[in-house]
Amino acid sequence: MPQLDVSTFAPQLVWLAITFVVLYLLMAKLGLPRVSAILDARRKRQDDDLARAAEMKAEAEAALAAYQTTPRRRQRSGSALSGLPLRRRNGSGSSPRRLPSRQRQQNARLGQ
């Protein structure tokens, strides 16, 4: 086997050193700066995303606080989000909506 021949050890060591130096220089000048730039861009994007998430959280908390301070009547009706005044379902606003027969019977029994 030529690899184990003692007479070829010196040239093999020289080529090993040359190859190591060439690969080291390629990695130091080309490979690692590209990787470093990618890592910096990723870190910057993460920081930007975290800052944006913090802003959105603050906005959500402010919206929640504003929603919780609206009058209870509007909260129950759901019209606080739309800002529209409450009105009856039948659209006229003057006569009450007709109840189903079962509810009318229960109301009659209770004297309402």
Buried (B, 14 or more C-beta within 10 A) or exposed (E): EEEEEEEEEEEEEEEEEEEEEEEEEEEEEEEEEEEEEEEEEEEEEEEEEEEEEEEEEEEEEEEEEEEEEEEEEBBEBEBBEEEEEEEEEEEEEEEEEEEEEEEEEEEEEEEE
